[in-house]
Amino acid sequence: MMSRTGPVYPSAGPVRARFCSAEAAGSRRANAPEVRELKQANAQLQRELKHKDHALAEAAALLVLSKKYQALFGDEDE
């Protein structure tokens, strides 16, 4: 089996070299607050998405129950 010697994507070579260099370590530390903010924003968006997903599932279940009720009993409440 042959092993890959180069990057998977040719354009990733310079990016990976810059990321792995010693000077990039200092810039990663400088970007730490920004990364932390982005992670917190991502977590907040994930929580909102989960909340909306549950709300949508509940609304769909109520709609199904409402339609089943109408199918069984008709429009008796009018």
N, CA, C and O of each residue as an XYZ file, in Angstrom:
312
protein
N       0.840     -1.164      0.000
C       0.000      0.000      0.000
C       0.893      1.237      0.000
O       1.865      1.308      0.751
N       0.559      2.206     -0.841
C       1.354      3.431     -0.923
C       0.829      4.447      0.077
O      -0.379      4.576      0.274
N       1.733      5.154      0.694
C       1.319      6.218      1.603
C       1.374      7.556      0.877
O       2.158      7.747     -0.053
N       0.554      8.446      1.306
C       0.499      9.767      0.689
C       1.629     10.605      1.268
O       1.784     10.684      2.487
N       2.421     11.232      0.399
C       3.535     12.037      0.874
C       3.199     13.518      0.928
O       3.793     14.256      1.714
N       2.275     13.956      0.120
C       1.923     15.372      0.085
C       0.607     15.630      0.780
O      -0.044     14.698      1.253
N       0.209     16.889      0.846
C      -1.072     17.213      1.473
C      -2.237     16.665      0.651
O      -2.110     16.451     -0.554
N      -3.348     16.446      1.300
C      -4.525     15.934      0.615
C      -4.968     16.927     -0.460
O      -5.281     16.544     -1.587
N      -4.986     18.188     -0.094
C      -5.304     19.246     -1.051
C      -4.032     20.045     -1.286
O      -3.407     20.491     -0.323
N      -3.634     20.237     -2.524
C      -2.379     20.946     -2.786
C      -2.338     22.339     -2.155
O      -1.269     22.784     -1.738
N      -3.451     23.023     -2.075
C      -3.453     24.368     -1.511
C      -3.307     24.353      0.008
O      -3.081     25.404      0.608
N      -3.430     23.187      0.645
C      -3.325     23.100      2.097
C      -1.885     23.110      2.573
O      -1.637     23.355      3.754
N      -0.940     22.856      1.706
C       0.465     22.806      2.099
C       0.954     24.078      2.765
O       1.451     24.019      3.890
N       0.832     25.231      2.111
C       1.305     26.472      2.739
C       0.530     26.828      4.006
O       1.103     27.359      4.958
N      -0.747     26.543      4.019
C      -1.561     26.847      5.195
C      -1.094     26.010      6.372
O      -0.931     26.523      7.479
N      -0.876     24.707      6.132
C      -0.427     23.818      7.196
C       0.961     24.226      7.675
O       1.233     24.189      8.875
N       1.842     24.614      6.759
C       3.190     25.013      7.144
C       3.139     26.261      8.018
O       3.866     26.359      9.006
N       2.285     27.211      7.659
C       2.157     28.443      8.436
C       1.541     28.134      9.801
O       1.945     28.714     10.810
N       0.572     27.231      9.837
C      -0.098     26.869     11.087
C       0.871     26.180     12.045
O       0.818     26.401     13.255
N       1.742     25.356     11.508
C       2.645     24.569     12.350
C       3.933     25.303     12.694
O       4.735     24.791     13.475
N       4.150     26.464     12.143
C       5.403     27.171     12.409
C       5.414     27.766     13.811
O       4.373     27.894     14.455
N       6.592     28.121     14.267
C       6.753     28.669     15.614
C       6.111     30.043     15.735
O       5.566     30.370     16.789
N       6.159     30.847     14.696
C       5.587     32.197     14.773
C       4.063     32.151     14.846
O       3.441     33.079     15.363
N       3.472     31.102     14.343
C       2.018     30.976     14.403
C       1.550     30.688     15.823
O       0.415     31.008     16.175
N       2.410     30.088     16.645
C       2.032     29.786     18.027
C       1.713     31.063     18.778
O       0.762     31.100     19.558
N       2.485     32.102     18.556
C       2.217     33.387     19.197
C       0.927     34.004     18.705
O       0.185     34.588     19.495
N       0.641     33.890     17.422
C      -0.595     34.467     16.899
C      -1.805     33.663     17.368
O      -2.891     34.220     17.523
N      -1.630     32.349     17.596
C      -2.737     31.553     18.126
C      -3.076     32.015     19.533
O      -4.247     32.078     19.908
N      -2.041     32.339     20.317
C      -2.295     32.853     21.670
C      -2.972     34.214     21.608
O      -3.831     34.526     22.433
N      -2.585     35.020     20.632
C      -3.192     36.345     20.484
C      -4.651     36.223     20.066
O      -5.470     37.077     20.402
N      -4.973     35.170     19.339
C      -6.347     34.971     18.871
C      -7.193     34.195     19.868
O      -8.372     33.953     19.607
N      -6.630     33.800     20.995
C      -7.353     32.979     21.963
C      -8.651     33.625     22.436
O      -9.665     32.931     22.511
N      -8.672     34.927     22.762
C      -9.956     35.520     23.178
C     -11.012     35.469     22.070
O     -12.191     35.235     22.336
N     -10.582     35.686     20.844
C     -11.519     35.635     19.721
C     -12.050     34.214     19.540
O     -13.241     34.018     19.297
N     -11.169     33.233     19.657
C     -11.582     31.831     19.530
C     -12.555     31.477     20.642
O     -13.549     30.791     20.406
N     -12.272     31.945     21.860
C     -13.156     31.674     22.993
C     -14.540     32.280     22.745
O     -15.558     31.636     22.999
N     -14.572     33.521     22.247
C     -15.854     34.160     21.940
C     -16.619     33.385     20.874
O     -17.831     33.197     20.978
N     -15.901     32.941     19.852
C     -16.550     32.183     18.785
C     -17.094     30.856     19.300
O     -18.176     30.431     18.895
N     -16.354     30.202     20.187
C     -16.832     28.943     20.759
C     -18.075     29.172     21.609
O     -19.018     28.382     21.570
N     -18.069     30.272     22.387
C     -19.239     30.583     23.206
C     -20.440     30.908     22.333
O     -21.556     30.480     22.630
N     -20.223     31.665     21.254
C     -21.311     31.997     20.339
C     -21.845     30.730     19.678
O     -23.052     30.574     19.498
N     -20.931     29.826     19.316
C     -21.339     28.567     18.704
C     -22.181     27.746     19.671
O     -23.196     27.167     19.284
N     -21.755     27.698     20.932
C     -22.505     26.942     21.936
C     -23.897     27.546     22.135
O     -24.882     26.818     22.262
N     -23.972     28.872     22.163
C     -25.263     29.547     22.313
C     -26.172     29.234     21.125
O     -27.357     28.955     21.305
N     -25.620     29.280     19.919
C     -26.417     28.967     18.733
C     -26.874     27.519     18.742
O     -27.991     27.222     18.318
N     -26.031     26.616     19.217
C     -26.414     25.209     19.312
C     -27.568     25.025     20.289
O     -28.488     24.249     20.030
N     -27.518     25.748     21.430
C     -28.616     25.666     22.403
C     -29.912     26.196     21.802
O     -30.974     25.597     21.974
N     -29.821     27.327     21.094
C     -31.015     27.887     20.459
C     -31.591     26.929     19.425
O     -32.807     26.756     19.338
N     -30.718     26.312     18.647
C     -31.169     25.364     17.626
C     -31.859     24.165     18.264
O     -32.888     23.703     17.770
N     -31.297     23.662     19.358
C     -31.906     22.532     20.063
C     -33.282     22.921     20.600
O     -34.231     22.143     20.507
N     -33.387     24.130     21.162
C     -34.657     24.615     21.693
C     -35.700     24.728     20.579
O     -36.842     24.301     20.746
N     -35.304     25.299     19.458
C     -36.229     25.459     18.333
C     -36.622     24.107     17.738
O     -37.760     23.922     17.306
N     -35.683     23.170     17.719
C     -35.969     21.834     17.210
C     -37.025     21.147     18.081
O     -37.949     20.520     17.563
N     -36.882     21.267     19.396
C     -37.872     20.669     20.299
C     -39.225     21.358     20.156
O     -40.262     20.696     20.196
N     -39.228     22.673     19.991
C     -40.477     23.403     19.822
C     -41.168     22.988     18.523
O     -42.390     22.843     18.486
N     -40.396     22.799     17.471
C     -40.965     22.365     16.201
C     -41.536     20.959     16.302
O     -42.601     20.683     15.750
N     -40.837     20.065     17.001
C     -41.337     18.703     17.183
C     -42.633     18.713     17.986
O     -43.553     17.954     17.683
N     -42.714     19.568     19.009
C     -43.934     19.663     19.805
C     -45.090     20.196     18.968
O     -46.207     19.687     19.056
N     -44.830     21.211     18.161
C     -45.873     21.768     17.309
C     -46.372     20.733     16.303
O     -47.571     20.645     16.037
N     -45.452     19.954     15.748
C     -45.839     18.918     14.793
C     -46.686     17.847     15.479
O     -47.666     17.368     14.908
N     -46.314     17.474     16.693
C     -47.085     16.465     17.429
C     -48.480     16.982     17.744
O     -49.456     16.241     17.631
N     -48.584     18.252     18.141
C     -49.901     18.836     18.423
C     -50.763     18.901     17.164
O     -51.972     18.679     17.227
N     -50.153     19.201     16.038
C     -50.888     19.242     14.777
C     -51.415     17.859     14.413
O     -52.563     17.721     13.991
N     -50.583     16.843     14.575
C     -51.009     15.472     14.280
C     -52.154     15.063     15.199
O     -53.140     14.482     14.745
N     -52.028     15.365     16.492
C     -53.092     15.026     17.435
C     -54.380     15.766     17.112
O     -55.469     15.202     17.217
N     -54.258     17.018     16.721
C     -55.427     17.807     16.358
C     -56.140     17.202     15.149
O     -57.366     17.093     15.133
N     -55.368     16.813     14.146
C     -55.969     16.204     12.943
C     -56.611     14.858     13.271
O     -57.675     14.537     12.742
N     -55.978     14.070     14.133
C     -56.565     12.788     14.521
C     -57.859     13.006     15.298
O     -58.834     12.281     15.098
N     -57.872     13.989     16.175
C     -59.074     14.299     16.943
C     -60.212     14.705     16.005
O     -61.343     14.244     16.160
N     -59.910     15.569     15.034
C     -60.926     15.999     14.068
C     -61.414     14.835     13.228
O     -62.597     14.773     12.892
N     -60.526     13.908     12.878
C     -60.922     12.755     12.080
C     -61.834     11.825     12.881
O     -62.759     11.232     12.327
N     -61.575     11.700     14.174
C     -62.379     10.813     15.012
C     -63.730     11.420     15.389
O     -64.762     10.753     15.314
N     -63.714     12.678     15.790
C     -64.920     13.268     16.341
C     -65.547     14.347     15.469
O     -66.603     14.877     15.813
N     -64.927     14.675     14.368
C     -65.461     15.723     13.494
C     -65.350     17.079     14.157
O     -64.554     17.277     15.075
N     -66.148     17.994     13.686
C     -66.131     19.366     14.234
C     -67.274     19.529     15.213
O     -68.203     20.291     14.944
N     -67.236     18.837     16.345
C     -68.282     18.925     17.361
C     -68.245     20.226     18.142
O     -69.253     20.631     18.721
N     -67.100     20.883     18.163
C     -66.968     22.077     18.985
C     -67.568     23.313     18.317
O     -67.555     24.380     18.931
N     -68.082     23.229     17.123
C     -68.673     24.407     16.457
C     -70.091     24.613     16.844
O     -70.728     25.555     16.373
